[in-house]
Amino acid sequence: MREVIVDLMSIWHADATAGMATVVRTFASAPRLPGAALVVAPDGSVSGSVSGGCVESAVYELAAEVARTGKPRLERYGVSDGDAFAVGLTCGGIIDVFIEPVSKATFPDLDTVAEDIHSCRPVAVATVIAHPDPGRVGRRLVVRPDAVTGSLGSARVDAAATDDARGLLAVGRSDVLRYGPDGQRLGEGMEIFVSSYAPRPRLLVFGAIDFAAALARLGSFLGYRVTVCDARPVFATPGRFPGADEVVVEWPHRYLAAQAAAGAVDRDTVICVLTHDPKFDVPVLQLALRLDVGYVGAMGSRRTHEDRMVRLRAAGLRDAELNRLASPIGLDLGARTPEETAVSIAADIIARRWGGGGRRLADLDGPIHHDQQPTTSSVIP
């Protein structure tokens, strides 16, 4: 919806009804990702896309019909359909598209959602796309980190969807959730599409080594936007880090300072220093531990850690700042390979984000999931 929000709001403010089609699920080589949207205005004009051109005509006609009738539809397009080639989806992919009427009556909170999107405030929209009771289809819940508006039909499903939507929002993912008709977690029949509007959190990996390559792959899998940075151009090449979104050749502390000054580092940012070299890791850690970020960790042996702490204290860092450093980085998993070490680091990041203790669940009692919001660090005054 982000790509069509301006046109959608024009229709909404005019007290008219738009037909909006949203990709909610994809398979194989689908041309667009979940969340891609197409809007048909009352005058017949169209904005956005759900397939890059493959099935736009068919979806356009259906969206216009849904706007007139007010009855939402969930449709699948793909080569498994007999009509797939007729509508043009010949790329081998399959997409599920939810088409709904959007107006002030059907989406009264759209203006506040649009404001959140424009201001880059995290917000998720959970919409019922399938249910045994047709009257429940199209019901909506707007989920923010600290508030919820709307309802999907019962307190039970609202609670379950809110919890799951916040989990998706935390990593910037959009996905389909499945429940029983009244929100039972082990049931079937209800499908809810959660569209998340939040920038992906950043994972900054300093040190172009094999451990960084493994961590970049895992970080991307977990939903982070991954940057690998190293001052040595012979090592910092895109070909060595296919899992990273970007590879930067720069001194780590200079790059981090520039990113912080540009407002590109926030409380969800994760910083992992894997350089093993004081001339690189001490300056960048000196800066990182004074930033309001979610996690700062550094790789190294016990001896390297002790030497690093001495150097950081000599650089002026206080105990309160040093206590924020996860060093040696990661949880005690007995990891040896780069891939195992990446899992150890990722496990520590997840535990700190959600308040987990890093112990075996089999050794604990009580709820498996933590109810608290993601934990973040505060700036040291």
C-alpha positions, 0 to 999 in steps of 0.5 A: 500500500505504501506505493499507492498511498497518495492516490488512495488518500485522494479517493478517501478524502473525496468520500469515494470508494477505491478498489484495492488489490494487494499481493498477500502471498507468492510462490516460485518466481512471482514478479512482486512481493507481498504488500505490492498493491494496485488501486482503481479509482472511481473514474477508472484510473489506476495506480500501482501494480501487483504483477509488473504487468502480467495480470494487471488487466484481470485484477483491474476489472475485479478491483473495479467490480469489488469497489462497486459491490463492496464484496472483497475477494481473494484470488489466485493467479498462476500457471496452475490455473487453467486461465493463467496464460489467458491473463498473462502470468506466464513467468511460472509464479503464483500470486494470491491477491486480496481485493477489497473496497477502501473508503472512510466506511471500510477503513476509517483509520486510513488517515492515521496509517498514512501519517505513520507511513509518511513519518516513518513510524512503525505500523502494521495493518492486519486484514482478514482475507479468508474466513468461514463467515464471509462477514468477517472478511475484510475486517481490520486491525491497526497495530502499533508498538504501543496501541491497537485500533479496530477489531478482527471480530473477537478479543481472542483473535485480536490478542493473537493477531496483535502479538504476531503482528508486532513480531512481524513489524519488529523485523519489517515483514509482511506475511499471512497468519493462520488461525482457527475461526475464532483465533485458535492458534492450532486451528484452520479457517481464518487467514489474516494478512499483516502488512508491515510499514517499517524500515528494516532494522540495520545490521552493521558488520565491521570486518570483512572476514569469513565470519562476517559473510556467514553473519550477513547471510543469517542477518538478511534471513532474519530481516535485517538490512545488512551492511559490511564495512571494512577499510581494506578494499581487497577484502571488502568486495560484494562478491565475497558477501552475497548476503549483504545489502551493501559492502562499504570500503571505509574506516569503520569509525568514519562510516559509523560516524557519518551514518549516525550524523545522517540519522541512519542509525537508530534504536533497532540498529545492531552493530557487530565488530569482527575486526580483531584489530585494535586500530579498527575496533577500538575507534568504532566501539568508542563511538558505537557504545555512546550511540542509542542502538539496540546491540553492540558486540565484538568478537575476540578471545578472552585475552583480546577482550581484556586488552580491548577493555583496557584500551576503551577505558583509556579512550575515556569510556565509563563502566556504564558504557562498557557494560553495554558491550557484548564481548566476547560476542554471542551465546555459549553454543560451542560454535566453531565454524563461521556458520555456527558462530553466526547462529551464536551471534544471532541468538544473542541479538534475538535474546537481548532484543526480546528479553530472553535469557538464552537458556534451554526452554526444556530447563525453564517453566512458564510461557515460552514467548516473552510479552515485553516489547523489544528491549533497546539501549539508552544513550548514556548521559 
